[in-house]
């Protein structure tokens, strides 16, 4: 048996047990950093640290407080909060109490929050602030199982028998621990690997969310398997801003506990640019939209600098892509990422002019980024790779505890999601669907045995609903969602995500794009532009100061986007090309239910909302 197999097969039953081991091994080492805004409200945040020992003190107090409230093993405790250090401490506290965390996105509306709390039969809700509390108060009559709400940030919260603060819960837990000093050790020791640890409701691109049941063993396996890849080590500093309500964010906390590195936690997306030079992370995870925004932002800034500056950027971007493609290809064939002398010389000049500034903006120490949740355009991936920001794409679903595949360090291949984690099996079905089996696969959907049976076979194979292909040496490439593949009326298949990704690499002003064409005789697109980027463009094109809706309706904007659509079409097969498009009057967003909190497009919602625009593009054609 290899060392990797031994590491994975000898895993403890839970991450709670791993956490106790980590605290015992390195109590004084730094575990978490978190920002504290200045009292005056002016100036930069102060970053504070928690050692593993200090974190444990709070975690155990939260766990004991929940037990004192009457939380029994496997009973659900819901967490409705943005990403902050208290989220992690609360989640670990729930697990150490033997309970199960139900995650709720802070953007979720009152109706859907109430559905999740009721369906999960959550006993306690840990709410971030008055806004999250208000949703529970509004729906209190529908939540008979909910005995208490714990508020993290009590500003503006009125005292109530139903509500206590997190500080009060911790005080209560600390007092309870004095009476029962062995409590945490006993609770954690009693956890079995099959016991429910997490209930994550898929934000779902269609219908009501389904609760995905992930037992403790899923997370223990993930922690060990991620460590076994060698991608992270004890000296790393992770910058964690992803939503912890999402399975991708959650898996990152498990890997960290296993290796014991530092994690800087701040979920405020508007602070990422400001935080990166302060935190100076060695790795971070993100969704493709963030890399697209950075790329579009750099391109727009270069364009603002005048024609010469923009030409330099475009040249540097092409050099980066060529450099990445050649070096990755050579590494695959020979094991060394060498490039011809001429290309190396051009790359050196471009590095001085463009890439080095980009790396500084990321903090200057970034070894790698992990990208997941949806497909990254290969052209954007190659750009960052050539600029020295290595994006390791990965793949997984809520139903497989997030990380089933990841690109292996130096041997990563842009455009693929890498190889399966140790212990995970993969096969491709006859229709191209990716099937997975292993210790990361869910137990099933909560109270939905029929839905579970649709995707989970009795021998453990899980149907992902994604289409993909495996290279002879085991790298997986995702081509599309099975249900999203478009078949035109001419019988040709189009993978919309592929076309959409290519457009994002071509057009620096796009925010979201939806390609439509199922049962039609040509493809069309709905395009939403990035508000900040298009307003910068508007200044130079006679539209300064106009509202977004007016800018996108202006003929010169339509003409500009049309140029990028023609550029896209030049590289596509005839049946894939976009014959017509419409610019949307606003960007797509989570609040309108058009994208999920992990920034995936909800196609049916967008197509329903903008049916009039789609119909307009097919007016007069045979099938319209």
KEVOLUM-566181 format. One record per residue (C-alpha): x, y, z; residue in one letter. Coordinates in nm, 4 decimals. Example, Ala and Ser with C-alpha at 12.3 -4.5 7.8 and 13.67 -1.06 7.14 Angstrom:
2
1.2300/-0.4500/0.7800/a $
1.3670/-0.1060/0.7140/s $
***
This chain:
624
0.0000/0.0000/0.0000/x $
0.1402/0.3445/-0.0964/x $
0.1904/0.6249/0.1564/x $
-0.0982/0.8129/-0.0078/x $
-0.3357/0.5173/0.0282/x $
-0.2281/0.4680/0.3893/x $
-0.2875/0.8372/0.4642/x $
-0.6375/0.8271/0.3164/x $
-0.7463/0.4855/0.4398/x $
-0.6324/0.5520/0.7975/x $
-0.8340/0.8723/0.8213/x $
-1.0239/0.9514/1.1426/x $
-1.4061/0.9439/1.1296/x $
-1.4505/1.3237/1.1279/x $
-1.2911/1.6643/1.0700/x $
-1.3854/1.7368/1.4327/x $
-1.1349/1.4621/1.5301/x $
-0.8803/1.6112/1.2878/x $
-0.9308/1.9518/1.4494/x $
-0.8590/1.8094/1.7971/x $
-0.5433/1.6464/1.6571/x $
-0.4321/1.9754/1.4933/x $
-0.4873/2.1742/1.8141/x $
-0.2904/1.9178/2.0171/x $
-0.0039/1.9180/1.7616/x $
0.0403/2.2952/1.7064/x $
-0.1582/2.4903/1.9707/x $
0.0564/2.8050/1.9422/x $
0.0871/2.8182/1.5626/x $
-0.1174/3.0800/1.3760/x $
-0.4431/2.9387/1.2376/x $
-0.6569/3.2310/1.1204/x $
-0.6212/3.5992/1.0348/x $
-0.9229/3.8239/1.0149/x $
-0.9781/4.1978/0.9558/x $
-1.1021/4.4322/1.2259/x $
-1.2276/4.7672/1.0865/x $
-1.0886/5.0749/1.2659/x $
-1.3104/5.2146/1.5433/x $
-1.3260/5.5509/1.3638/x $
-1.4491/5.3872/1.0443/x $
-1.1624/5.5585/0.8592/x $
-0.8400/5.4020/0.7326/x $
-0.7341/5.0436/0.6627/x $
-0.8504/4.7399/0.8599/x $
-0.6279/4.5943/1.1282/x $
-0.5627/4.2212/1.0800/x $
-0.5756/4.0094/1.3947/x $
-0.4669/3.6490/1.4432/x $
-0.5943/3.3431/1.6249/x $
-0.3652/3.0547/1.7123/x $
-0.5016/2.7003/1.6904/x $
-0.5279/2.6982/2.0689/x $
-0.7209/3.0275/2.0793/x $
-0.9500/2.9097/1.7986/x $
-1.0135/2.5855/1.9888/x $
-1.1124/2.7737/2.3033/x $
-1.3870/2.9517/2.1077/x $
-1.4870/2.6419/1.9080/x $
-1.5270/2.4307/2.2223/x $
-1.7268/2.7070/2.3947/x $
-1.9631/2.7285/2.0932/x $
-1.9966/2.3478/2.0894/x $
-2.0728/2.3319/2.4641/x $
-2.3165/2.6240/2.4319/x $
-2.5085/2.4378/2.1605/x $
-2.5134/2.1198/2.3692/x $
-2.6436/2.3251/2.6632/x $
-2.9226/2.4555/2.4350/x $
-3.0184/2.0918/2.3765/x $
-2.8607/2.0200/2.0355/x $
-2.8284/1.6424/1.9925/x $
-2.5977/1.4500/1.7536/x $
-2.6971/1.4955/1.3863/x $
-2.9506/1.7679/1.4703/x $
-2.9150/2.0606/1.2352/x $
-2.7773/2.4015/1.3224/x $
-2.8149/2.6521/1.0376/x $
-2.5508/2.9123/0.9512/x $
-2.6666/3.2227/0.7611/x $
-2.3640/3.4472/0.7258/x $
-2.1103/3.5850/0.4841/x $
-1.7551/3.4498/0.4958/x $
-1.5846/3.5581/0.8192/x $
-1.3773/3.3879/1.0874/x $
-1.6864/3.3353/1.3075/x $
-1.8389/3.1210/1.0291/x $
-1.5485/2.8760/1.0542/x $
-1.5494/2.8759/1.4371/x $
-1.9265/2.8181/1.4430/x $
-1.9076/2.5381/1.1846/x $
-1.6339/2.3630/1.3826/x $
-1.8343/2.4196/1.7026/x $
-2.1403/2.2552/1.5443/x $
-1.9293/1.9577/1.4313/x $
-1.7586/1.9227/1.7722/x $
-2.1054/1.9163/1.9322/x $
-2.1889/1.6262/1.7003/x $
-2.4478/1.8418/1.5200/x $
-2.4800/1.8998/1.1466/x $
-2.4340/2.2381/0.9778/x $
-2.7044/2.3575/0.7377/x $
-2.5586/2.6339/0.5215/x $
-2.7661/2.9336/0.4063/x $
-2.6307/3.1987/0.1690/x $
-2.6692/3.5480/0.3161/x $
-2.8294/3.6622/-0.0143/x $
-3.1081/3.4015/0.0154/x $
-3.4497/3.5647/0.0479/x $
-3.6840/3.5069/0.3444/x $
-3.9027/3.2517/0.1628/x $
-3.6169/3.0289/0.0533/x $
-3.4365/3.0694/0.3885/x $
-3.7554/2.9543/0.5641/x $
-3.7843/2.6569/0.3268/x $
-3.4255/2.5492/0.4058/x $
-3.4680/2.5958/0.7831/x $
-3.7994/2.4039/0.7828/x $
-3.6918/2.1259/0.5451/x $
-3.3704/2.0677/0.7420/x $
-3.5609/2.0881/1.0745/x $
-3.2840/2.3148/1.2045/x $
-3.2931/2.3534/1.5848/x $
-3.0707/2.6614/1.6067/x $
-2.9897/2.9359/1.3558/x $
-2.6597/3.1222/1.3770/x $
-2.7348/3.4483/1.1939/x $
-2.4713/3.7030/1.0993/x $
-2.6614/4.0210/1.1843/x $
-2.9968/4.1979/1.2182/x $
-3.0721/4.1519/0.8454/x $
-3.0337/3.7725/0.8644/x $
-3.2300/3.7600/1.1912/x $
-3.5158/3.9587/1.0342/x $
-3.5796/3.6808/0.7771/x $
-3.6259/3.4241/1.0558/x $
-3.8452/3.6606/1.2590/x $
-4.0667/3.7233/0.9535/x $
-4.1164/3.3477/0.9020/x $
-4.1153/3.2403/1.2685/x $
-4.4614/3.0847/1.2487/x $
-4.3312/2.8460/0.9777/x $
-4.0334/2.7322/1.1883/x $
-4.1631/2.5221/1.4801/x $
-3.8331/2.3302/1.5170/x $
-3.6221/2.6451/1.5621/x $
-3.5647/2.6939/1.9351/x $
-3.3036/2.9701/1.9294/x $
-3.1327/3.2255/1.7040/x $
-2.7702/3.3171/1.7807/x $
-2.6579/3.6514/1.6329/x $
-2.2894/3.7085/1.5527/x $
-2.3003/4.0872/1.5127/x $
-2.5682/4.2185/1.7538/x $
-2.5765/4.5817/1.6301/x $
-2.9407/4.6905/1.5987/x $
-3.0775/4.3640/1.7420/x $
-3.3419/4.3965/2.0143/x $
-3.3199/4.1519/2.3049/x $
-3.5718/3.8694/2.2936/x $
-3.6061/3.5284/2.4616/x $
-3.5677/3.3666/2.1192/x $
-3.2395/3.5483/2.0430/x $
-2.8948/3.5452/2.2055/x $
-2.5600/3.6770/2.0841/x $
-2.2670/3.4576/1.9855/x $
-2.0710/3.6089/2.2772/x $
-2.3493/3.4968/2.5153/x $
-2.3508/3.1481/2.3622/x $
-1.9731/3.1243/2.4160/x $
-2.0050/3.2433/2.7778/x $
-2.2779/2.9895/2.8386/x $
-2.0643/2.7164/2.6787/x $
-1.7528/2.8083/2.8800/x $
-1.9549/2.7815/3.2035/x $
-2.0988/2.4459/3.0905/x $
-1.7470/2.3177/3.0129/x $
-1.6318/2.3992/3.3652/x $
-1.8977/2.1560/3.4899/x $
-1.8254/1.8965/3.2157/x $
-1.4527/1.9245/3.1241/x $
-1.4487/1.6030/2.9134/x $
-1.7588/1.6994/2.7146/x $
-1.5941/1.7872/2.3794/x $
-1.3610/1.4887/2.3810/x $
-1.6583/1.2609/2.4530/x $
-1.8842/1.4157/2.1858/x $
-1.6121/1.4081/1.9176/x $
-1.5094/1.0559/2.0210/x $
-1.8679/0.9368/1.9703/x $
-1.8941/1.0700/1.6112/x $
-1.9115/0.7931/1.3519/x $
-1.7985/0.8341/0.9924/x $
-2.1543/0.7873/0.8600/x $
-2.3019/1.0531/1.0883/x $
-2.4392/1.3628/0.9111/x $
-2.1944/1.6579/0.9220/x $
-2.3283/1.9013/0.6655/x $
-2.6539/1.9657/0.4833/x $
-2.5923/2.1944/0.1865/x $
-2.8859/2.3036/-0.0241/x $
-2.7931/2.3269/-0.3890/x $
-2.8810/2.6719/-0.5107/x $
-3.0022/2.4774/-0.8132/x $
-3.0331/2.6183/-1.1636/x $
-3.3944/2.4909/-1.1638/x $
-3.6688/2.4403/-0.9029/x $
-3.6552/2.4184/-0.5230/x $
-3.3096/2.3582/-0.3736/x $
-3.2292/2.0010/-0.2705/x $
-3.0517/1.9285/0.0576/x $
-2.7298/1.7329/-0.0061/x $
-2.6421/1.5065/0.2880/x $
-2.2645/1.4957/0.3448/x $
-2.1507/1.2732/0.6347/x $
-1.8378/1.3353/0.8435/x $
-1.6354/1.0866/0.6396/x $
-1.6711/1.3031/0.3263/x $
-1.4835/1.5894/0.4898/x $
-1.2234/1.3696/0.6611/x $
-1.1524/1.2087/0.3227/x $
-1.1324/1.5503/0.1519/x $
-0.8853/1.6783/0.4121/x $
-0.6548/1.3775/0.3677/x $
-0.6906/1.3585/-0.0125/x $
-0.6131/1.7295/-0.0613/x $
-0.3047/1.6963/0.1609/x $
-0.2009/1.3870/-0.0396/x $
-0.1940/1.5870/-0.3656/x $
0.0960/1.7916/-0.2256/x $
-0.0653/2.1119/-0.3534/x $
-0.0735/2.2723/-0.0068/x $
0.1709/2.2613/0.2829/x $
0.2131/2.3862/0.6379/x $
0.3977/2.7018/0.5278/x $
0.1188/2.8254/0.3007/x $
-0.0962/3.1325/0.3560/x $
-0.4443/3.0969/0.2063/x $
-0.6671/3.3936/0.1312/x $
-1.0238/3.2703/0.1799/x $
-1.3064/3.4907/0.0562/x $
-1.5338/3.2374/-0.1184/x $
-1.8845/3.1873/0.0242/x $
-1.8529/2.9267/0.2992/x $
-2.2172/2.8342/0.2406/x $
-2.0883/2.6856/-0.0862/x $
-1.9244/2.3438/-0.0849/x $
-1.6078/2.4823/-0.2559/x $
-1.5458/2.7245/0.0310/x $
-1.6218/2.4581/0.2897/x $
-1.3723/2.2043/0.1502/x $
-1.0894/2.4597/0.1779/x $
-1.1320/2.4735/0.5567/x $
-1.0952/2.0939/0.5829/x $
-0.7674/2.0831/0.3897/x $
-0.6274/2.3647/0.6019/x $
-0.6941/2.1776/0.9290/x $
-0.5075/1.8722/0.7981/x $
-0.1888/2.0615/0.6977/x $
-0.2097/2.3399/0.9573/x $
-0.1301/2.6449/0.7443/x $
-0.2569/3.0017/0.7975/x $
-0.5884/3.1135/0.6469/x $
-0.6766/3.4828/0.6135/x $
-1.0573/3.5097/0.6086/x $
-1.2593/3.7968/0.4625/x $
-1.5666/3.7438/0.2461/x $
-1.6049/4.1052/0.1314/x $
-1.5562/4.0781/-0.2446/x $
-1.5086/4.4550/-0.2760/x $
-1.2029/4.4259/-0.0480/x $
-1.0156/4.1600/-0.2511/x $
-0.7966/4.4081/-0.4436/x $
-0.7142/4.5969/-0.1217/x $
-0.6502/4.2808/0.0820/x $
-0.4234/4.0862/-0.1529/x $
-0.1091/4.3041/-0.1044/x $
-0.1712/4.2995/0.2746/x $
-0.2323/3.9250/0.3102/x $
0.0276/3.8253/0.0442/x $
-0.1228/3.4782/0.0024/x $
0.0677/3.1856/-0.1444/x $
-0.2561/3.0357/-0.2748/x $
-0.6234/3.1222/-0.3049/x $
-0.9322/2.9736/-0.4632/x $
-1.1765/3.1628/-0.6804/x $
-1.4526/3.1188/-0.9343/x $
-1.3881/3.2014/-1.3033/x $
-1.5891/3.5259/-1.2836/x $
-1.3172/3.6769/-1.0609/x $
-1.0398/3.5992/-1.3120/x $
-1.2589/3.7313/-1.5950/x $
-1.3139/4.0542/-1.3975/x $
-0.9394/4.0944/-1.3306/x $
-0.8576/4.0280/-1.6968/x $
-1.1246/4.2713/-1.8219/x $
-1.0125/4.5289/-1.5638/x $
-0.6473/4.5097/-1.6755/x $
-0.7514/4.5322/-2.0423/x $
-0.9798/4.8308/-1.9758/x $
-0.7066/5.0093/-1.7773/x $
-0.4599/4.9579/-2.0629/x $
-0.7148/5.0933/-2.3088/x $
-0.7627/5.4035/-2.0893/x $
-0.3886/5.4632/-2.1071/x $
-0.4141/5.5337/-2.4805/x $
-0.3589/5.3431/-2.8050/x $
0.0115/5.2658/-2.7500/x $
-0.0447/5.1260/-2.4018/x $
-0.3360/4.9116/-2.5201/x $
-0.1276/4.7735/-2.8100/x $
0.1442/4.6750/-2.5602/x $
-0.1131/4.4970/-2.3445/x $
-0.2593/4.3105/-2.6426/x $
0.0896/4.2062/-2.7548/x $
0.1803/4.0947/-2.3991/x $
-0.1467/3.8984/-2.3711/x $
-0.0691/3.7099/-2.6931/x $
0.2882/3.6401/-2.5775/x $
0.1538/3.5097/-2.2445/x $
-0.0856/3.2713/-2.4204/x $
0.1785/3.1441/-2.6618/x $
0.4314/3.1027/-2.3784/x $
0.1796/2.9082/-2.1661/x $
0.0744/2.6794/-2.4522/x $
0.4338/2.5992/-2.5565/x $
0.5656/2.5505/-2.2012/x $
0.2693/2.3296/-2.0988/x $
0.3021/2.1253/-2.4166/x $
0.6760/2.0780/-2.3623/x $
0.6216/1.9824/-1.9979/x $
0.3692/1.7193/-2.1078/x $
0.6127/1.5708/-2.3627/x $
0.9508/1.6099/-2.1914/x $
0.8891/1.6932/-1.8238/x $
1.0456/2.0410/-1.8561/x $
0.8570/2.3640/-1.9319/x $
1.1167/2.4948/-2.1803/x $
1.0388/2.7476/-2.4570/x $
1.2388/2.8615/-2.7624/x $
1.4891/3.1441/-2.7059/x $
1.2954/3.4027/-2.9121/x $
0.9742/3.3434/-2.7199/x $
1.1610/3.3548/-2.3874/x $
1.3100/3.6927/-2.4829/x $
0.9698/3.8388/-2.5770/x $
0.8247/3.6982/-2.2535/x $
1.0971/3.8684/-2.0492/x $
1.0125/4.2097/-2.1997/x $
0.6387/4.1530/-2.1519/x $
0.7035/4.0459/-1.7920/x $
0.8722/4.3772/-1.7142/x $
0.5998/4.5816/-1.8835/x $
0.2844/4.3934/-1.7793/x $
0.3044/4.0617/-1.5901/x $
0.5163/4.1715/-1.2933/x $
0.2633/4.4470/-1.2081/x $
-0.0180/4.1919/-1.2263/x $
0.1631/3.9546/-0.9873/x $
0.2242/4.2434/-0.7457/x $
-0.1493/4.3186/-0.7449/x $
-0.2039/3.9587/-0.6287/x $
0.0358/4.0148/-0.3374/x $
0.3618/3.9076/-0.5027/x $
0.3848/3.5604/-0.3422/x $
0.1068/3.3718/-0.5183/x $
0.2156/3.0188/-0.6071/x $
-0.1165/2.9086/-0.7490/x $
-0.4875/2.9808/-0.7681/x $
-0.7492/2.7089/-0.7704/x $
-1.0496/2.7739/-0.9918/x $
-1.3756/2.5827/-0.9713/x $
-1.7578/2.5985/-0.9672/x $
-1.7797/2.6591/-1.3448/x $
-1.5599/2.6534/-1.6552/x $
-1.2766/2.9034/-1.7003/x $
-1.2212/3.0177/-2.0584/x $
-0.8931/2.8510/-2.1728/x $
-0.7787/3.1759/-2.3365/x $
-0.8082/3.3585/-2.0021/x $
-0.6402/3.0624/-1.8283/x $
-0.3471/3.0706/-2.0730/x $
-0.3107/3.4480/-2.0262/x $
-0.2725/3.4153/-1.6474/x $
-0.0492/3.1081/-1.6821/x $
0.1883/3.2941/-1.9132/x $
0.1850/3.5917/-1.6743/x $
0.3058/3.3672/-1.3895/x $
-0.0290/3.3335/-1.2090/x $
-0.0905/2.9616/-1.2276/x $
-0.4606/2.8752/-1.2257/x $
-0.5196/2.5124/-1.1350/x $
-0.8704/2.4270/-1.2481/x $
-1.0600/2.1707/-1.0448/x $
-1.3957/2.0032/-1.0631/x $
-1.6576/1.8628/-0.8320/x $
-2.0157/1.9125/-0.7252/x $
-2.1958/1.9729/-0.3989/x $
-2.2912/1.6043/-0.4251/x $
-1.9214/1.5033/-0.4341/x $
-1.7959/1.7357/-0.1551/x $
-1.6563/1.9864/-0.4084/x $
-1.3141/1.8539/-0.4998/x $
-1.3203/1.5417/-0.7166/x $
-1.0536/1.6559/-0.9633/x $
-0.7725/1.9094/-0.9488/x $
-0.4796/1.9917/-1.1726/x $
-0.1501/1.8573/-1.0382/x $
0.0884/2.1431/-0.9557/x $
0.3549/2.1974/-1.2198/x $
0.1966/1.9428/-1.4531/x $
-0.1293/2.1402/-1.4807/x $
-0.3021/2.1694/-1.8155/x $
-0.5156/2.4727/-1.8894/x $
-0.8554/2.3764/-2.0309/x $
-0.8724/2.0579/-1.8230/x $
-0.9796/2.0037/-1.4607/x $
-0.6836/1.7750/-1.3950/x $
-0.6834/1.4294/-1.2435/x $
-0.9086/1.2640/-0.9835/x $
-0.8172/1.3033/-0.6170/x $
-0.6542/0.9932/-0.4696/x $
-0.9327/0.7483/-0.3828/x $
-1.1848/0.8838/-0.6378/x $
-1.2822/0.6725/-0.9408/x $
-1.4100/0.8107/-1.2721/x $
-1.5615/0.6648/-1.5866/x $
-1.7293/0.8137/-1.8919/x $
-2.0716/0.6706/-1.9808/x $
-2.1657/0.5822/-2.3403/x $
-2.3407/0.9192/-2.3826/x $
-2.0337/1.1074/-2.2560/x $
-2.1638/1.1698/-1.9020/x $
-1.9021/1.1758/-1.6248/x $
-1.9664/0.9199/-1.3482/x $
-1.7826/0.9365/-1.0132/x $
-1.7428/0.6988/-0.7210/x $
-1.5499/0.7359/-0.3965/x $
-1.5506/0.8547/-0.0353/x $
-1.6424/1.2119/-0.1375/x $
-1.9823/1.1165/-0.2811/x $
-2.2904/1.2240/-0.0830/x $
-2.5147/0.9938/0.1170/x $
-2.8134/1.1255/-0.0829/x $
-3.0676/1.4075/-0.1018/x $
-3.2426/1.4945/0.2255/x $
-3.5878/1.3317/0.2394/x $
-3.5851/1.2795/-0.1406/x $
-3.5169/0.9071/-0.2037/x $
-3.6551/0.9203/-0.5601/x $
-3.4285/1.2116/-0.6549/x $
-3.1339/1.0274/-0.4944/x $
-3.2078/0.7127/-0.6977/x $
-3.2053/0.9189/-1.0202/x $
-2.8377/1.0101/-0.9763/x $
-2.6845/0.7533/-0.7384/x $
-2.6563/0.3906/-0.8423/x $
-2.6685/0.1088/-0.5847/x $
-2.2981/0.0308/-0.6475/x $
-2.1990/0.3898/-0.5604/x $
-2.1590/0.5479/-0.9068/x $
-2.2845/0.9061/-0.9112/x $
-2.4193/1.0605/-1.2330/x $
-2.2796/1.4155/-1.2493/x $
-2.4948/1.5457/-1.5351/x $
-2.1765/1.6835/-1.6952/x $
-2.0318/1.5749/-2.0296/x $
-1.6576/1.5245/-2.0551/x $
-1.3648/1.3353/-2.1986/x $
-1.0581/1.1746/-2.0405/x $
-0.7107/1.1962/-2.1941/x $
-0.5101/0.8710/-2.2144/x $
-0.3088/0.9859/-1.9081/x $
-0.6180/1.0675/-1.6988/x $
-0.6813/1.4441/-1.7396/x $
-1.0508/1.5329/-1.7568/x $
-1.1959/1.7994/-1.9844/x $
-1.5542/1.9123/-1.9203/x $
-1.7370/1.9991/-2.2390/x $
-2.0803/2.0962/-2.1016/x $
-2.3734/2.0223/-1.8742/x $
-2.5670/1.7292/-2.0228/x $
-2.8960/1.9202/-1.9968/x $
-2.7433/2.2422/-2.1373/x $
-2.6265/2.0952/-2.4704/x $
-2.8146/2.2657/-2.7534/x $
-2.9370/2.0689/-3.0539/x $
-3.0238/2.3031/-3.3393/x $
-3.3146/2.2314/-3.5726/x $
-3.0476/2.1241/-3.8245/x $
-2.9457/1.8415/-3.5883/x $
-2.6086/1.9933/-3.4864/x $
-2.4994/1.9954/-3.1200/x $
-2.3625/2.3152/-2.9650/x $
-2.2009/2.3368/-2.6200/x $
-2.3122/2.6865/-2.5086/x $
-2.0618/2.7117/-2.2204/x $
-1.7751/2.6636/-2.4661/x $
-1.8981/2.9450/-2.6946/x $
-1.9713/3.1687/-2.3932/x $
-1.6225/3.1096/-2.2523/x $
-1.4610/3.2000/-2.5849/x $
-1.6585/3.5243/-2.6008/x $
-1.5436/3.6200/-2.2483/x $
-1.1829/3.5823/-2.3661/x $
-1.2476/3.8005/-2.6725/x $
-1.4619/4.0836/-2.5298/x $
-1.3210/4.2771/-2.2307/x $
-1.6607/4.4365/-2.1541/x $
-1.8766/4.1255/-2.1085/x $
-2.0089/4.0259/-1.7664/x $
-2.2512/3.7467/-1.8569/x $
-2.3550/3.5829/-2.1818/x $
-2.6200/3.3215/-2.2582/x $
-2.6131/3.1380/-2.5913/x $
-2.9557/3.0147/-2.7093/x $
-3.0438/2.7902/-3.0013/x $
-3.2171/2.4676/-2.8941/x $
-3.4504/2.3531/-3.1781/x $
-3.3788/2.6758/-3.3667/x $
-3.2010/2.7002/-3.7022/x $
-2.9298/2.9345/-3.5720/x $
-2.7756/3.0468/-3.2403/x $
-2.8361/3.3806/-3.0702/x $
-2.7017/3.5399/-2.7528/x $
-2.8175/3.7564/-2.4641/x $
-2.5231/3.9668/-2.3451/x $
-2.4862/4.1637/-2.0200/x $
-2.1951/4.4072/-1.9986/x $
-1.9739/4.4774/-1.6980/x $
-2.0972/4.8061/-1.5535/x $
-1.7603/4.9531/-1.4477/x $
-1.5777/4.8499/-1.7657/x $
-1.8487/4.9815/-2.0006/x $
-1.8722/5.3143/-1.8159/x $
-1.4980/5.3651/-1.8701/x $
-1.5483/5.2889/-2.2410/x $
-1.8481/5.5257/-2.2481/x $
-1.6285/5.8209/-2.1393/x $
-1.4265/5.7918/-2.4605/x $
-1.7280/5.7378/-2.6839/x $
-1.9561/6.0328/-2.6196/x $
-2.1670/5.8617/-2.3546/x $
-2.0036/5.9864/-2.0338/x $
-2.2386/6.0224/-1.7374/x $
-2.5182/5.8228/-1.9021/x $
-2.6888/5.5482/-1.6973/x $
-2.6002/5.1858/-1.7792/x $
-2.9300/5.1143/-1.9607/x $
-2.8752/5.4121/-2.1943/x $
-2.5140/5.3145/-2.2655/x $
-2.6080/4.9580/-2.3688/x $
-2.8947/5.0856/-2.5840/x $
-2.6696/5.3295/-2.7754/x $
-2.5933/5.2344/-3.1397/x $
-2.2152/5.2777/-3.0893/x $
-2.2202/5.0259/-2.8006/x $
-2.4118/4.7712/-3.0078/x $
-2.1663/4.8283/-3.2947/x $
-1.8664/4.7795/-3.0617/x $
-2.0051/4.4510/-2.9246/x $
-2.0940/4.3398/-3.2783/x $
-1.7239/4.3696/-3.3654/x $
-1.6367/4.1272/-3.0844/x $
-1.9167/3.8873/-3.1893/x $
-1.7727/3.8827/-3.5452/x $
-1.4283/3.8136/-3.3955/x $
-1.5771/3.5236/-3.1952/x $
-1.7602/3.3831/-3.4979/x $
-1.4387/3.3763/-3.7024/x $
-1.3090/3.0964/-3.4782/x $
-1.6305/2.8899/-3.4599/x $
-1.7904/2.6193/-3.6750/x $
-2.0699/2.7614/-3.8916/x $
-2.3522/2.6083/-3.6810/x $
-2.1993/2.7485/-3.3582/x $
-2.1841/3.1097/-3.4758/x $
-2.3952/3.3819/-3.3128/x $
-2.6227/3.5225/-3.5846/x $
-2.7972/3.7811/-3.3647/x $
-2.7558/3.9178/-3.0130/x $
-2.9260/4.1569/-2.7729/x $
-2.7650/4.3615/-2.4962/x $
-2.9502/4.3356/-2.1653/x $
-3.0678/4.6539/-1.9877/x $
-2.8909/4.5468/-1.6663/x $
-2.6413/4.2831/-1.5541/x $
-2.7667/3.9465/-1.4308/x $
-2.7602/3.9045/-1.0534/x $
-2.8302/3.6758/-0.7570/x $
-3.1119/3.8979/-0.6243/x $
-3.3220/3.8456/-0.9391/x $
-3.2482/3.4714/-0.9282/x $
-3.0663/3.4787/-1.2651/x $
-2.7350/3.3494/-1.1316/x $
-2.6641/3.1272/-0.8339/x $
-2.4616/3.2555/-0.5358/x $
-2.1636/3.0671/-0.6837/x $
-2.2156/3.2804/-1.0003/x $
-2.3509/3.0055/-1.2274/x $
-2.6033/3.1059/-1.4909/x $
-2.9641/2.9934/-1.4307/x $
-3.0487/2.9446/-1.7977/x $
-3.4239/2.8765/-1.7639/x $
-3.4711/3.1877/-1.5477/x $
-3.2808/3.4152/-1.7888/x $
-3.4567/3.2696/-2.0944/x $
-3.7955/3.3175/-1.9275/x $
-3.7160/3.6738/-1.8142/x $
-3.5925/3.7810/-2.1592/x $
-3.8222/3.5665/-2.3753/x $
-3.9359/3.8782/-2.5620/x $
-3.5777/3.9508/-2.6734/x $
-3.5208/3.5887/-2.7797/x $
-3.8486/3.5857/-2.9750/x $
-3.7471/3.9132/-3.1403/x $
-3.4223/3.7547/-3.2670/x $
-3.6145/3.4697/-3.4314/x $
-3.9085/3.6785/-3.5596/x $
-3.9811/3.5990/-3.9217/x $
-3.7887/3.2687/-3.9218/x $
-3.9678/2.9397/-3.9804/x $
-3.9621/2.8177/-3.6204/x $
-4.0482/3.1468/-3.4487/x $
***
